[in-house]
Amino acid sequence: MADQTHSEKTIAIKLKVWRQKSSSTQGQFVDYSLAKVSPDSSFLEMMDQLNEKLILEGQEPVVFDHDCREGICGSCGFMINGNAHGPQTNTTVCQLHMRTFGDGDTLVIEPWRAKAFPIVKDLMVNRSAFDRIIAAGGFISVDTGNAQDANCLPIPKPDADEAFSAATCIGCGACVASCKNASASLFTSAKVSHLALLPQGQVEGAERVHRMVGQMDAEGFGSCTSTGACSAACPKGISLVNIARMNRELLSSTFTRKEAAEGDGV
């Protein structure tokens, strides 16, 4: 019987990783190399391999965010050769596999770069600004008690599909990191859209967009100039249509608020 022994192919990778102890210290790129990386490993598994090597050598491991490693939690994220989440579209960094790269490739890894995302350490940034935007208006008012019948709130299929597409945003921050202005308009508009399209979101409709956009501006994110880099880098493919909808909601609610204020003054 023929020998069934299988030798797994590996590749060698050179890395330039951003190392920074805290937001108040200077950072720099540090060179590393890995001689035997499985093409079937994910990018984060490769980072684990690097950290195991550093620990065995008595060095401090590279700090990076991660959690589910299934592309749905939005925890992980950094720039790879200038691309958010790497060169593969509609893919989170934890779902990017090393077979995407060639033997001997050099990979430059750095954190999201944005004033509103201060560096915590190495590749980890503080994205709590997103949480504050959600807290400002990403909620609905509902009656307590028994659940309503499934069909008591009919929703047109196109609206339901648009709302679901907007709700797939995982808040990873790739849109901000890819935008030349570090704008959070794609993230904020996705959160505004998925509630604005549904009847359950209408109670706070006139105030939600003002609160969330106001908080976005207060956090120090830049303005949107519609270059589309955000949507291109988004691992979930969130559409720029959501930004147009947010702007429309903002304009409409401005008139609603103005009319309400004039009515109160009569």
Residue pairs with C-beta under 8 A, 6 or more apart in sequence:
8 38
9 39
10 35
10 36
10 37
10 38
10 39
11 37
11 39
11 98
11 101
11 102
11 103
11 104
11 105
12 33
12 34
12 35
12 36
12 37
12 103
12 104
13 33
13 34
13 37
13 46
13 98
13 101
13 104
13 105
13 106
13 107
14 31
14 32
14 33
14 104
14 105
14 106
14 107
15 31
15 32
15 33
15 34
15 50
15 106
15 107
15 109
16 29
16 30
16 31
16 32
16 106
16 107
16 108
16 109
17 29
17 30
17 32
17 50
17 62
17 109
17 110
17 122
17 123
18 27
18 28
18 29
18 30
18 109
18 110
18 111
18 122
18 123
19 27
19 28
19 29
19 30
19 62
19 122
20 26
20 27
20 28
20 111
20 119
20 121
20 122
21 27
21 121
22 119
22 120
22 121
23 118
23 119
23 120
23 126
27 119
29 108
29 110
32 50
32 53
32 54
34 46
34 49
34 50
34 53
37 46
37 49
37 98
38 45
38 98
39 97
39 98
39 99
40 97
40 98
40 99
41 49
41 97
41 98
42 69
42 94
42 95
42 96
42 97
42 98
43 80
43 86
43 93
43 94
43 96
43 97
43 98
44 64
44 66
44 69
44 76
44 93
44 94
46 98
47 62
47 64
50 61
50 62
51 61
51 62
54 60
54 61
54 62
55 61
62 122
62 123
63 120
63 121
63 122
63 123
63 124
64 76
64 78
64 122
64 123
64 124
65 75
65 76
65 77
65 123
65 124
65 125
66 75
66 76
66 94
67 73
67 75
67 76
68 75
68 94
69 76
69 94
70 94
70 95
71 91
71 92
71 94
71 95
71 235
72 170
73 170
74 92
74 170
74 171
74 172
74 173
75 172
76 92
76 93
76 94
76 172
77 84
77 85
77 92
77 93
77 112
77 172
77 173
77 174
77 177
78 93
78 109
78 110
78 111
78 112
78 123
79 108
79 109
79 110
79 111
79 112
79 113
79 177
80 86
80 87
80 93
80 96
80 107
80 108
80 109
81 87
81 107
81 108
82 108
83 233
84 112
84 174
84 175
84 177
84 178
84 233
85 91
85 92
85 93
85 96
85 172
85 174
85 233
85 235
86 93
86 96
86 100
87 100
88 96
88 100
89 232
89 237
90 234
90 235
90 236
90 237
91 235
92 170
92 172
92 235
95 235
101 107
109 123
110 123
111 117
111 119
111 122
111 123
111 124
111 125
112 125
112 127
112 173
112 174
112 176
112 177
113 177
113 182
114 125
114 173
114 176
114 177
114 182
114 221
115 182
115 220
115 221
116 129
116 176
116 182
116 184
116 219
116 220
116 221
117 125
117 126
117 127
117 129
117 173
117 176
117 177
117 182
118 125
118 126
119 125
119 126
120 126
125 173
127 171
127 173
129 184
129 219
129 220
129 221
130 171
130 173
130 184
130 187
132 215
132 219
133 184
133 187
133 188
133 191
133 212
133 215
133 216
133 219
134 191
134 212
135 215
136 211
136 212
136 214
136 215
137 192
137 204
137 207
137 208
137 209
137 210
137 211
137 212
137 215
138 191
138 195
138 208
138 212
139 204
140 195
140 200
140 201
140 203
140 204
141 203
141 204
142 200
153 199
153 200
155 163
155 198
155 199
159 197
159 198
160 197
160 198
162 193
162 197
162 241
163 193
163 194
163 195
163 197
163 198
164 194
165 238
165 239
166 189
166 190
166 191
166 193
166 194
166 197
166 238
166 242
167 190
167 194
168 236
168 238
169 186
169 187
169 190
169 191
169 234
169 236
169 238
170 235
170 236
171 187
172 235
173 187
174 230
174 233
174 234
174 235
175 183
175 184
175 185
175 186
175 187
175 230
175 231
175 233
175 234
175 238
176 182
176 183
176 184
176 187
176 221
176 230
177 233
178 229
178 230
178 232
178 233
179 222
179 224
179 227
179 229
179 230
180 225
180 227
180 229
181 222
181 223
181 224
181 225
182 221
182 222
183 221
183 222
183 223
183 224
183 225
183 230
184 216
184 219
184 221
185 216
185 221
185 223
185 224
185 230
185 243
185 246
186 224
186 230
186 231
186 234
186 238
186 240
186 242
186 243
188 212
188 213
188 216
188 246
189 242
189 243
189 245
189 246
190 238
190 242
191 212
192 208
192 209
192 212
192 213
192 242
192 245
192 246
192 249
193 242
193 245
193 246
194 201
195 201
195 204
195 205
195 208
196 205
196 208
196 209
196 245
196 249
201 208
205 249
205 253
206 253
206 256
206 257
206 260
207 253
207 257
209 246
209 249
209 250
209 253
210 250
210 253
210 254
210 257
213 246
213 250
224 243
226 240
226 243
228 240
230 238
230 240
231 237
231 238
231 239
231 240
